[in-house]
Amino acid sequence: MKIADLLTPSKILIKADPKDQKEAIDLLAQVQYASGAISDLEAYKKALWDREAKGTTSVGMGLAVPHAKSEAVKNVSLAAATFANGVDCQSRDGSLADLWFMIAAPVGSDDHLDALAQLMGLLMDAELAAKLRAAESPQAFIDLITEAEKAKEIRDREEEQEAAKKMAAKKAQKEEEAKKVALEKAAAGGPEAMGAGGGGESASGGYRILAVTACPTGIAHTYMASAALQNAGDKLGVPIKVETNGASGIDHLLTEEDIEGAEAIIIAADKKVETARFNGKKVLFTKVADGIHKPEELINTALTGNVPIHNEQKAAGSGAGEAGEAQDSLGRTLYKALMNGVSHMLPFVIGGGILIALAFLFDDYSIDPSSFGSNKPFPRILNAIGGTAFSMMLPILAGFIAMGLADRPGLAPGMVGGILAKEGMSFTSLISGSAPVSGGFLAALLAGFIAGYSVLAIKKLTDPLPKSLSGIKPVFIYPLFGTLVVGVIMLSINPVMGLLNSALTAGLNSMGSSSKILLGCILAGMMSIDMGGPFNKAAYVFGTASIASGNTDIMAAVMIGGMTPPISIALATTFFKNKFNEVERRSGPVNYIMGLCFITEGAIPYAAADPLRVIPSCIAGSALAGGLSMAAGCTLMAPHGGIFVFPVVGKPLMYLVALILGSVLGMILLAVLKRNLTAEKAASQVA
């Protein structure tokens, strides 16, 4: 995609004069709307300001690149403007932005990232930026972009050809050196003649400097730093290759051959990047802003300065790669690890949950109520696939939490801990054969953190081992002892979950029918405490057992308590979008389906991400719904099914009212308790 192809004269403003940032964004948004690329102007402007809340899109040097994804965008669109007087957009370098490009992209598309990467590369050319500012007409503006892109294409093609020649020369040189060493060895009659062949290899035929750029959002600054370093390398005559860790993934990945031949590596990043591959090389850690504003200084320092040799053991899990900043606080470290687990778990929740919901939709409850969702072949297949996805949810959560703390060595122990937590296995159950009890997502959270810190401890304990053993640590020592330690700890902890479950069930049985409304509140609230753990299972088992004894009102309260949390979250993401990040907002509507299908697990990613606010809100909403259901005398003879078994619910209208009121209460509490996303970002920038 070329930048010039996205521009037309009608989408360019020349020498406009807005009084502030709001008016500037309004002007360009109106241009986008007038072009036909935007269906809802206000929705698009809201998306733009949501993006600004995460951090200014004024990237310095008088440039601003506001951008947003929105359902109001029909297709990728670009608008541009020069302003007679610059606009204050809280740029990091304090400059006023007088050259603007606004990018609009539809939800589900990453096309704008490609356009943005190309645009940032062009705009790092100060001469081009100056010419664009001086353009007297929209067509002149487009012509300048077109010429710059053509020149860049020619330059890129020449660089690719030159790089291919250098790589071929390097390969030929290696082959020649190998032949020479073989001849010397043969003449000497022993391995001593090997010498230090190849040890002095430098940048001849390869890259002297490698770099990695990354910023928290993975958009503008990532590509600007890349372009600045590349331009500085060309100016200094230093061959350089830059890997970008952008929002659309990794581009220009550094290969083993690149790393082997490089003299030094520059990490210009404001978020964690993979650094273990640079073990034994000179690595300079700095901020992405330095990559933009001090590229020549960084290259000179990397080549001639006192740059430390990167040590994998020291870097792993220690915050290395975080732009050389001080180590994160404990709370920040835990939060980032938790987000790593939740973001990887979410696809399993959504995919599995929808498939299970479809199984209920296509099945026939009347065939066998006890196996609703699997009575017919097609629903049975859907249920099996969805159930398999769900079965991976908790191990994935625990595994990636551990990986967030201890890098790759934490993944296997974390997943094993998550499986043990899910299955509820313990020394008692394994030795005596007693039934295991699942600890649910709370136990999986615990397993992830235990695994992560266990592996970090093992890394520290094995630091004194000889360097010759470094190669077996990640493939043998870490997975073996990490998995063993986590397994022993989880087998020891899981019985506590069993005792808790037994105590809860006994307590519920003792209540009986002494207070139906209170019992309904308690049971429904328990469905929201751990969403699959001991509390949830105790309430559900009590409800299903009550059906056999004729107390079908209890099962009604239990099911409505499990339906409320996902619906509350779906409502909150719909009506209070500023409380959730972009991924949570996109995933939120799926919870309408999960909640109506009695799949409480749809709320788990949100509860895991913010348990202190989400869980109490859901408990209150569920408790209200369960209490109202019991007070109205609603009954349910089916143990599962959600909205698909409403036809067999006693007093279905009141049951629906109870569900709505409980879900609305949960939504309101979420809106009150959760801070606005802007406030959270101000307090703690999420990498």
N, C-alpha and C positions, 0 to 999 in steps of 0.2 A: 504494500500500500504506500503510495507516494503522498507527501504532504500537499503538493500542488493540486492533486486530483480531488482533494477534500475542500479546496477553497474556490469560491466564485466571487466576483466583484461585490455581489450583494451581501456577502458575509464578512466584509472587511470595512471597518470604520477608520477613517484617516483624520488625525488631529482632532479627535473628540476631546471634550473637556468636562468629565464628571467631577463632582465635588468631593466624592469619597468612594470607598471600596464598594459600598452597597449600590450606589448609583452605577458604578462601573460594571458590576456583575449584572445588574438589571439590564443595562444597555446591550451587553453581549448576549444575555439569555434571550432578549427580545429578538435579536438578529437570528439566533438559532431557531426560535419559534416561527419567525416569518419565513424561514427557508423551507418549512414543512417537515423538518426533522423531529420536531417536538409536538406531542399531542396535547400535553397539559403543562402550560408555562409555570404555574405555581408549584406543581409537583417537582418539576425539574429544578426550579430555584431552591426548593427545600433540600433536594439532594446535593446541590452545590454547597449550600451552607452547612449541611451535615458533614461534607468532606472538609470544609474549612475548619470545622470544630476539632478535627483530628490533628490539625497543624496547618499553618499557612501554606498556600500553594504559590506564594511569591518566593521564587527560588534565588533571589539576589541578582545583583548586576542590572537592576531595572527591569527584570523579567517576571511575569506572572503567568501561570498556566493553570487556571481553575479548571477542574474536570470532575465529572460525576457519572455514575451509572444510575439509570432510573428506568422504571417501567414506562415512563412517559416518553422515552426516547425511541423513535422508530428505527433509526439506523445511525451508524457512526457519523458524526458531523463535527466540523471544525470551523470556528469563527475566530477572527483576529482583529486587533485594533492598535492604533498608536494614539497616545494621549498627549495633548499639547503640554499639559502639566502632569507630572507624575502623581500617582495615588499611593497613600500610605497603606500598606497591607501587612505591616508588622514583619517585614522581611528580616532575615537573620543578619544581613549586613547593613541594615538600616537604610537601604536605598529606596527611592520612590519608584514604583513600577509604572513605566510609560510604554512598554511593549507587551501586549497581552495576546495570549492564544487560549481559547476556551474549547475544551473537548467534551462532547456528549457521546455516551455509549449506552446501548441497550443492556438490560440485565441479561446475564448469561453469556456475554461476549467479552473477549479480551482484545478485540481488534484495536481499541483505543490505546492499549499499552504499546503495541507495535508502532503506532503513529507517534505516541509520546516519546518513545525511545529515539526514533529518527529525528523528531523535532528538537529534542535536547542536544543531540549531536550537532545539528546545524547551528543552533543558537549559541553554542560555545565558541563559535567563530565571531569574535568581537567586530570584525570588519563587516560581516553580513548583518549583524544586529544593528550596527550604525546605519547601514544603507536602508534597512527596513524602516527604521525610525524616520529617515529622511524622505521616504517614498511620498510622492505627491498625489498618487492615485491608487485605487485598489488594484488596477491591472498592473501597474508598475511593481506593486508589492508582490503580486503573484509571479511576475516575471523574474524577480530576484530569487524567489524560492525555487522556481523551476531551474534556473541556471545553477544554483547551489547544489540541487539534487543531482543534476547531470554531472557536475564536477566531482561530486562525492562518489557517484557510480564509477567514474573513470578511475579515481584514486583508489577506491576499494578493489577494483579489478586488478590494478597494477600491484597493489600490496599483496593480494592473494597469489598472483603469479610470482612475485619476489619471494614470498614465504615458501611457496612450493619449491622454488629453486634452492633456497637455503636448506630446506628439509632434505632434499635430494642430495645436496652437497654434504650435509651432516651425516647422512646414512652412508654415503660412499667413504667419508673420512673414517667412520667407525669400522667399516669393513676392512679398510686398509690397515688401520691400527690393529685390528684383530689378527690379520694375516701376519703382521710384523711381530706381534707378541708370540704367535704360534711358532714362527721361524726361530725366534730367540730362544724359546723354550726347548725346541727340538735341538738346537745347537748346544745349549747348556746341558741338556740331558736331565733336567729336573724342573720342578715347579718353582725353584728359587728365582729362575730367570724371568718370572712373570713381571717383576717390577711393579710399578704403579701405573700401568697403562690405563689411560682414560681418566685418571684421577684429577688431572689438571684441566679437564674439559670446561670451557666457559661458554660464552654466548656465540662463538663462531658458528654460524649456520642456524642459530636458534634465538630465543628471547633472553636478553640479559635480565630484564625485570618482568615479573608477573604481578598482577594486582587483582584484588577482588573488591567490588563496590556493592554496598547494600544500605538501604535506609529503611526505617520502620514500615512505611507504606509500599516500598519497592517500586516507586514510580519516578518522579522527577529527579530527585537528588541522585538516585542510583545511576541514572544514565548521564546526568551532567558530569558527575565525577569521572565516569568512564571516559567520556569524550575529552575532558580536560587532561586526564592522565595520558591518553593516547596522543593528543596534540602536543603535550609537553615532551613526550618521548620522541616524537618526530622532530621537534625543534632542537632537542639536545643530541639527536643522532643515536638514541638508545633504543634498540628494539624492545618493544613492550607488548604484552598481551593482557587484556583486561577481561575478567569474568564478571558478569553482572548477575546478582541475585535479586531479580525483579519480581514483581507481583505475578507475572505470567510464567515464572520459573527461571531456571539458570540458562543463560546464553553464553557462548564462547567458553565452554567448560575447559578448565585447565587440565591437560592430560598428564599422565605420569612422565612422559618424555619431556613435556614443557617444564615440569617441576624439577626434574633431574638436571636439566641444563641451565636453569636460571641461577643468577648470582644472589638474588634477594626477592622477597615477596612483600608487597604493600597490601595491608588489609585496611581499606578505607570504608568502615562500616559502623552503623549505629544499631546493629542487631547482630545476633550470633550467626556466624557462618562456619562451615566445616573447615577446621584448621589442622586436624590430626594428620592430614596428607602432607603437611609442610614440615613434619618432624625432621630436625637436623638441618634445616635451612635458616638463613637469616630472614626474620619476619618483623616488619615494622607495623605496629598497630596504631591506627589513628582514626579520627572521625571522618565521616563522609564529607563534611563541609571542608575539611582540609584538602580532600581530593579535588574539590572544585576550585578552591582559592589558592592552594599552595602546591600545585602538582609538580613543578620543577624542583622545589625545595624537597619534596618527599622523595623524588627519584634520586637526587644528589645525596640525600641522607642515607637512602637504602644502599647506594653503591659505595659510599666513602665513609659514612658515619659509623658510630659505635652501636650497631644494631644487634641485639641478642639473638643467639641461636634458639630456635623454637624447640621446646621439649614437650613431646606429646603427653607424658605423664603429668607434668606440671600444668599443661593447658586443659586437660580433660576435666570438665566439670568445675573449673575454677574461675570461669568468667572470661577466659581468654577469648579473644574474638569479639568482645563487646566494646570495640573501639578504644581499647586501652583505658576504659573508665574504671573507677573503683568497683570492687566486687559488689554485686547486688546485695541488698539487705535480705534477711531470712524470709520475711514476708513476701518480698518481690520474687525471690527465687522460687518459693512454693507456688506462687500465683502463676508464674510463667510455665512451670512444670504442669500445673493443673490445666492450664489452657491448652498445652500441647496434647494432653490426654483427651480433653473434651473435643477439640477440633477433629481429631482422628476418629473418635467414636461416633460422631454425629452421622456420617453416611450410613453406618450400620443400623442406627436407630431408625432413620428415615426409610431406608430401603426395606428393612425387615418389617417395620410397623405397617407400611402401606400394603405389603404383600399379605400379611396376616389379616388386615382389614378387608382386603378383596376376598380372602378365603371365606370370611363370614358372609360377605355380600352374596356370593354365588352358592352357598351351602343351603341346606334345608334343615331347619331346627327340629322339625317334627319327626325326622327319621330316628335320631338318637340324641336327645338333649345333652347327654353326658359327653358326647364327642362332637359338639357343634363346632363347625369349622373344618371338619375332616370326614364328614359323612359321605361326600361324593368324591370321585377321583380327582377332578380338576381342583376343587378347593383344598383337597388333601395335599396336592403337589404345591400349591401356593403356600399353604401353611407350613409345609416342611422346609421350603426354601426360606421363607420369612423367619421361621424359627431358628434355622441355621445361622442367619445373619444376626439374630438377637443373641444367640449363644456365644458369638464372638465379641459382643459389645463390651462386656466387663473386662475380659482379658486385654482387649485393645486399649481400653481406658487405663488400666494399670500399667501395661507395657510402655505406653508413650509418656505417661507421667514419669516413670523411671528413666526413660530415655531423655526426657527434658532435664533431669538432674545429673545423669551420669553418661550422657551421650549413648552411642550404640551399644556399649557393653551392658547397659541397663535394660535393654529391650527384652531379651530372653528371660531373665529372672523376673522382670515385671509382669510379663504375660503369664508365666507359670504361677506367680503369686495371685494374679487375677483369676485364673482357672480354679486354683485351690479355694479362693474366697467364694467364687460362684458355686462350686460343687459342695462347699462346706465340709471338705474332708478334714479329719483330725486324727491324732494318734489313737484316740478312743475308737473312732469309727473303723479305722483300718485294722486295729488289733482285735477288737471284740466283735466287729461286724455290725455295730449299731448304725442306725440310719443317720447319714450326714444332714446338716442343716445349712442352707445357703446363707451367706452373710450379705448378699445383695451388693448394691453399688457402694455403700458406705465401707464395707469390708474391702472392696476392690480399690477404692481410693487409698485406704490404709496400706494395702499391699503394694501399690505403686510407689508410695513414698518410702516404705520399708525397703523395697528393692533398690530404689535409686540411691539411698544413703548407704545401704549395705555394700553396693558395688563401689561407691566412692571410698568407703572404709577399706575395702580389699585393695583398691588401687594404691592407697596410701601405705598400707602394710607391705605391699610388694615393691614399693619404690626402691628399697635398698638392693634388690636383686640385680645381678650383673646385666649389663646392656645386651649381652648375647642372648638373654632370655626375653627381650622385649617383644620379639616376634610371636612368642607363644602365649603372651598374656591375654590379648584380645580374643584368641581362638580357643584357648584351653583354660587358663586360670580364672579369668573373669566369669565366663558362663558356668563353669563347673562349680566353683565355690559360691558365686553369687546365687545361683539357683538353689544350691544346698542350703545356704543360710536363710534365704527367703522361705523355702519350703518348710524348714524346721520351725521358723517363727510363726508362719501361717497355720501350720498344723497345731501349734500350741494355742493360738488365739481363737481359732474357729469354735472350740467347745464353749467359749464364752457366749457366742451367738446362739448356740443350742440351748444353754441354760436360760438365756434371756427369752428365747422363743417359748420355752416350756413355762416360764414364770408368767409370761403374758397370756398364754392360753388358759392357764389355771385361774388367773385373775379375772379373765372374761367369763369363764364358766361360773365363777362364784357370784358374778353380778346377776346372771340369769335375767329374769324379767323385772327385777326390782325397780328399775327406772328405764323404761324403753327409750325415751328421748335422749337421756344421757348416754345410754349404751350406743344408740345410733351415732351420736356425736363422736364418741370415743373410737368406735370401730371405723367410721369413715375417716376420721382424722389420722388414725394409724395407717391407713392406706397411703397417706402422703408423706409419712415420716421418712421412710427409706426406699419406697417404690420398688419393691422386690426383695427386700431384706427381711429380717426376723419380724419386725413390727407388721409389715405389709402381709407377710405370709401367715402370721398368727391370726390377723383379722380375717383374711380370706378363708383360711381353714375353718375358723369358727363359723363364718357365714355359710359355707357349703355344708358343714355338719348340721347346721340349724335347719337346712331344707329337709333333711331326713326326719327331723323331729317335728316338722310342721311349722316352724317359725320362719316363714318365708319373708317376713318383714325385715329380718336381720340381714338376709342376703341382699335385699334391695338397698339397704343403707350401705352395705359394703361396696357394691358395684358403683353406686353413685359417688361414693368417696374416691374410688379409683378413676372415675371419668373426669372429675372436676379439675385436677391439676393441669393436664395438658390443655384443656379448654381455657382455663384461666390464663395460661401462658400465651396461647394463641390470641386471645383477646387483648392482652397487654402489648404484644408485639404489633398488633393491628392499630390500636388506639393510642399507644404511648411509645412510639417508635424511638424517641430520643433516649429511652432507657436501655436500648439494646444496640449491639454493633451490627454491621451489615449482614454478616453470616447468620446471626440470630434472627434478624428480621426476615431474611429470606426463608429460613427454616420454620419460622413461627406458624404459618398457615397449615403446615402438615399436621400440627397438633390438634387442629379442629377434627381431622379425620381420626387420629389416634384416640383422642378423648371420647368421641362418639362411639368408638369401637371398644372402649374399655381397655385401652393399652396405656397404662399409666407411665410406662417407661419412656414415652415421648417427652416427658418433663425432665428426665434424668440429666441431659446435657446442661440444661439451664440451672438445675439444682446443684449439679457438681461445680458449675462455674461460679455460683454465688449462693452457697448453701444458707448462709446466715439471714438472707432476705427472702429467697425463693421458698425454702422449705416452710418457714412459719406462715407465709402468705397462703401456700397451698393447704397446709393443715387447717387453717381457719376456714378457708372456703369449703373444703371437704367436710369439716365438722358441721358447718351450717347446713350443707346439702343433706348430710346423713340425718341430722336432727329433724329437719323439715320433713324428710321422707318418712321417718318413723312417726312423727306427730300426725302426718296425714294418713297413716295406715297403709302406705304403699307396700306392695308385696312383689316377690319375684321368685319363680320356681326354677329358673335357669341359673347355672353357676357362672355363666360367661355370656358374651355376645354384644353387650352395649346396646346401641340403638336398634340393632337387628332383632333383639328380643323384647323390645318395647310392647309389641302386640300381646305378650303374655304377662305384662306388668299389671298388677292391680292398681287402679286409679292412675293411669298413665299421664293424664293432664297435670295432676298435682306433682307427679314424679318429674315431669319436664320443668315445671315451675321451680321445684327444689334445685334441680341441676343448674338452671339459669341463674338463680339467686346466689347459689354457692360459687359458681364460676365468676360471676360479676364481683362478689366480695373478694375473691382471690385476685382478680385483676386490679381492683382498687388498692388493695394492700401492696401489691407489687409496684404500682405507680407511686405510692407514698414512700415505701421503704427503699426502693432502688433509686440511686442517684442518677441524675442526667448523665448521659455519656460524656458530654463536654466537661462536666465537673470531674468525672473519674479520670479523663485524659489529662486534665490539668494536674491532678494529684499524682498520677503515675502513668507515664507514657508506656503503652503496651508495644513491645517490639514485635 
